[in-house]
Amino acid sequence: MKIGIYGGSFNPPHLGHLAAAESAARYLELDRLMLIPAGIPPHKQLSADAPAPVHRLAMTRLMGAQIELDTLIPVEVSDMELTREGKSYTSDTLRLLHERYPDAELWLLMGTDMFLTFHLWHAPEEIVRHAGLCAFGRTERDGEEVFAPQRAFLGEKFPGCRIVTMTLPNLVEISSTELRAGMVSGESEKMLAPQVYGYILREHLYGTNLDLKHLTIPQLRPIALSYLKAKRCAHVLGTAATAVKLAEKYGADAHRAEVAGLLHDCTKKLSMAEQLALCERYGIVLDELEKKALKLLHAKTGAALARDVFGVDDEIYNAILWHTTGKPNMTVLEKVIYLADFIEPTRDFPGVDTLRRTVWEDLDRGLLMGLEMTVEEMQEMGSPIHVNTLTARDYLRGKENEGKA
């Protein structure tokens, strides 16, 4: 197994880190990538505005999830240096990783500056005994003229060491210092993955201080993405965009539709224990099926979180609340969110194209079709069906029959 190790302060993790990690992982054909935020960097002091370790770890996890989605290479984000006392020496980290993975081929990933000063690191001879070095240049200047002399020097100083160097083309160099300085003005957004930028805004890091209860859509969008697994971001963005179009067609409020679409899955990634903890926190009463069905809980906890954290009104709250089960006599906005979630562009299941056509022809007929498809799927799986889904379907069937009478 070939494992890449990429450490750093990640203060914050930015698109330069992401691009370098992805390029090196593909070039080395890694089986796994480990991202390790430093607790106390040995080569520099953390900036005065550096977030607490828990935040740097969370942001690195968001970046790691995006790398895994982009490369299909498993990514592990480790807190081993954050929880270890003293300076975060790479030699200590690699010794532990070698003990954990004695048969693995380890590669240490680093930027140009780190590579050019590698011989000055703490215990470099122990590092090269356990791992190869993969250095990447982040600008066109970081080519062979820079790398070749240091490669030769290190090869002589540490005989037998493995060294790979590469230049990342067309990548703008990102200064973490300048990035942090531009955070409050919003200039730094373009240098960060949306999920990471959203996390910074939502946790008020680096001097940002948005009022989360009075956000514009451009402000809310990355914050909403920061709650999600990377693979769910496209679905949520698709749901929000589809909800706006449906709202405009069928007379619901387009702004409320977009907010509800962005927040409808904000607690989706939480475990059963985490969902139940939120239910207790918000005083959410569950029926017997909901106590056992994880899939049903995120609508209730998501609606509660959206109201608590973002101050959404009752219309948005209820649209999120009913987007999973439905209910009889839904409002137009509730129907819009239920169906936008069902038919957004990334959805791909038997019958989805027919459902999409029906929804755009008639909202209620589309809603009935969606509910019937859900009931049929649950029956085929042998799974219990929530009573609200059944009564919503029966309510619409009754309305349809009335119309035919």
N, C-alpha and C positions, 0 to 999 in steps of 0.2 A: 504493500500500500504506500502510495506517495502522498505526503501531507505537507502542505504549505503553511507557514506560520507568519502572520503579518501583525506586528505590534506597533504601538504608537500611543500618543496621548489621546488621539481622536477627539480633539477639543476645538470644534466638533468634527466628526467624520464627514468628509465632503466628496464631491464628485471626482476630485483628483485621486483620493484614496480608492474610491469605487472602481474607476477606470483602470488604475494600476493593478488592483487585486484581480479584476476580471481578466486583464491581458496576461498577467503572470500565470494565473491559474490555467488558462487555456494553453499558453506556451509550454508550460511544464507538464501539461496533461495530468493535473492533480486528481487524486481520488477524494481528497478532502482539503478544505481550507479552514484554518483556525485564525480568528481575529482576537487579539488579546490587548485590551486597553491597559496602559501602564498605570500602576498605582502612584509611584513616585518616579518619574522619568529620571534616569541617572545623568542625562546629558543636558538637561535644561529644567528650569522651574516652570510649573504650570502658571498660566496667566492668572492675574488677580481675579478675573471674572469667571474662572473655570467652574463649571457646575460640579456638584457633588458626584462622587464615583457612580452612584446609582443612575444618574442621568447620562453620564458618558457611556455606561454599559448599555442602557436602554437605546440610546441613539445608535450605538455600534450594532446592536441587534437588528434595528430597523434597516441599516445599511446591509448587514449580512444577509438578511432575508431577500433583499433585492438582488444581491450578487447571486444567491442560490437560484432565484427565479430566472435570472438572465443566462447563467452558465450551466444550470442543471448539475452543478457540483455541490455536494453537501457542505454546508458552512456551519461551523460551531463557533460561538462567541463565548470565550472563557473569562471568568472573573478571577483567575488564579493570581494575577499580579495585583489586582485591586484588594484582594483579601490577605495577601502576604505582607508581612511587616518589612520595613526597610525599603531601600531603593529597589526598583524593578529591573534587576540585572538580567539580561537576556541569557547569560550563561546558566543562571539558576533555572530559568524557565525551560531551556532546552534539555538540561539534565533531567528534570522531572518528566518532560515529554518523552525522552528516550527511554526512561524507566517504564513509562506507561505503554509505549509502543516500541518495544525492543526490535521488532523486525521491520519497522516502517522506514522508508526513505524520507528524511526530513529536509525541507528547504526553507531557509529564512529569507523572507522578502523584505527589500529595503529600497529607499530612494537613493538618488545620486549622492547627496551630502553625507548620508550615513555610510554609504559604501566607501567614499573617499577618506573617511576618518575611521574606518573599521578597525585598523590596527591599533588605534588608541582606546578602544573599548575595554571594558573590564573583562579579563580572561578571554580574549579572542581565540586563543588556541583551544580552549574547551568548546567554544561555539562551533568552530570548523570541524572538531572531532565528531560532533553529533549531527551537524547539518551542512548542506550545501548553501551557497549564497546566490540569491537571484536579485540582481540590482536592476532597477528600471529608471530611465531618465524621463522626466516629465516635460522636457522642452526639447526642441530640435538641437539645442546646443549640447545636450547630453548624449553625444554619440561616441564613436570609437576613439576620437582624439582625447576624450576625457576618460573613458573606461579602460582602454588598452594598457596605459602605463600602470594603473592601479591593479589591474588583473595580474600583470607580470610581477609587480612588487609583492602582492599577497601570495602568488604562487611560489615565489622564492622564500618568503618568510614562513609560510605554512605549507610545506611540501605535502602534496596529495590532496589538498583542499579542492572542493568542487565549486566552480564559479560560472555563473551564467549572467550575461548582461544583455539588456534590451532597451530600445528607445521606443517610447509610446508616441506615435505620430499624431500631429494635429491636436495635441492636448495642451490647453492653456494652463500655464503654471498658476496654482492657487496658493496664495499666502494666507495661512490660518489667522495671522494677526490682522491683516486687512479684512478678511472675511468677518471676523468678530466685530471689527469696528463698523462694518456696514450693515450689521444685523438690524439695528433699530430703524434705520431708514428704509429697509427692505431691499437694498441693493444686493445683498448676499443671497437672496432667494435663488437666483439662477445658478449658484455654485453648490447647491445642496439638493439631495434627493427630496422630493416633495414630502415624504413621510418624516424625514429628519427635520426639515424646516417646520413642518406642522407641529412636531413634538416640541421644538424650541419655543414656538409661539404659545402653545398650550400650557407649558410649564414656566413661562415667563423667564427664560434663560437669556443670558448675554444682554441684559438691560431691556429686553422687550417687555411690554406691559399692556398688551391688548385687553380690552374689556370683552371677555368671552361671551357675554350676554348681548353684545351689540356688534356683531361681526358682519362685514360685507361677505358676499359669496366668495370673492377671491381670497379672503382671509380664512373663511371657514373650510374651503376645499382641502388645502394641505393638512389642516388640523384634523379633519375627518379621516383622511388617509392614514394619519399617524396611529389611529386606533386599530388598524386592520393588518391582517396577514398580507404580504406583498401580492400574493396571487389573487386576492379579493379586490384589489384596488380598481382594476379594469371593470369589474362587475359593478361596483358602487358608482363609479363615474358614468358608466352606461345607464344605470338605473336613474341617476339624477337627470341626465340629458333626456332620456325617454320620458321621464315624469314631466319635464317642462313642456315637451311637445304635446303630450296627452292633455295636460292642463290647459294649454292654449286652445286645443281643439274642442274640449268638452266643458270649458267655462270655469275651471278651478283656478286658484291663485297660483301663478307660475313660480313666484318667489318661494311661497310656502312649499310647493312641490319640489323645488330644487333643494331646499334645506332638508326636507324629510328624506329625499333620495340620498343625500350625502350622509345622513346620520342613521339611516334605517338599520345598518349592520354594525353600529359602533361598539357593541359588546359581543359580536358574533364569535370572536376567537377565544373567549373566556371558557374555562373549564366548568364542569358542573359545580365544583366547590366554590369557584369564584362567582358563578351565577347565583347560587343560593345565598352567598354572603351579600351580594347586592340586593337580592330580594328582602333579606332581613333588614338591611340598611334603609331601604326605601319603603318598608312596610307592605311589600307586594304579597298578596294572598294567592296561593297556588292551589289548583285542583289536583286530584290524585294523578291524572295523566301528566300534568306539567311537572310534578315532583320527580318524575322518572324520565321525561323526554327532554334532553338537552336542547334539541332543535327548536323547541317551542319557547324557551326562556328568553332568548335574546331580544325578542320583540318587546317583551314587558320591561326587561332591565334597560334596553336601549332607549325606550321611550322615557323611562324615569331619569336616566342619565342625561338625555337631551334636554329635559326640562330643568334639571338641577344645575348642570354645568353651563348650558347654552341659553337657558331661559326661553325655550320655544313655547309658543302659545298652545292652547288646547287642540286646535285643528291639526297642527303638526304632530303634537303628542299622540293623538288618536290615530293618525295616519301611520305612524311608526308602530303603535301598539297592535294594530289589526293587520299588519302587512303579511303575517305568516298564516294565521288561521282564517282571516276574514270574519264577518259576522253579518247577521241580517240587517237590512236597511242601512247600508254603508253610505257615507257622504261621497260626493264626487271626488274629493281629494283622497279619501281612504281607498276608493276604487283605483284611482290613478296610481297610487304608490304600490298597491297590491299587484297591479298588472305590469307596471314598469319593472318591478322586481322580476316578474315572470318572463317578460319578452325582450329585455334589453339585448343589445347586439351580440354579446358574448354567449348568450344562452344557446345551447344546441342539444335538442332532444327530439325524439319522434313527435311530430305534430306541432312543433313550435311555429313553423311558417303559417300553418292554417290558423293557429291561435292569433298570431300577429295580424293577419288579414282581418280576422273577425273583430279584434279589438279596435282597429282603425275604422271599421264599418259601424260598429255599435258597441258602446262601452258595456252595457249590461249583458248583451249576448257574449261578449268576450269574457266578462267576469264569470258568468255561468259556466262557460267552457273551461276556464281555468280551474274553477272549483271542482268540476266533474273530473278533470284530468288528475287533480290532486287526490281525490277520493279513489279513483281507479288505481292509481299508482300505489297508494297505501294498502289497498285491498290485495293487490298482487304481491306486495312485500309481506303481507300478513301482519302489518303494523296497525295499532289502534289509531282511529281517526278522531280528532278533537271534535267535540260536540258543536263548537261554533262554526266549523267548516261545514258540517252536515246541515245545520240550521240555515246557514247562509245560502247553501245550494238549494235547499227546499224553499226558502223564501223567494229566490229568483225563479225557480220553476213555477211557483204559484203565480208570480207576476206575469210570467210568460203565458201561462194558461189563461189568465184573465184577459190578456191582450188578444188571444185567439177567440175568446168567447163572443 
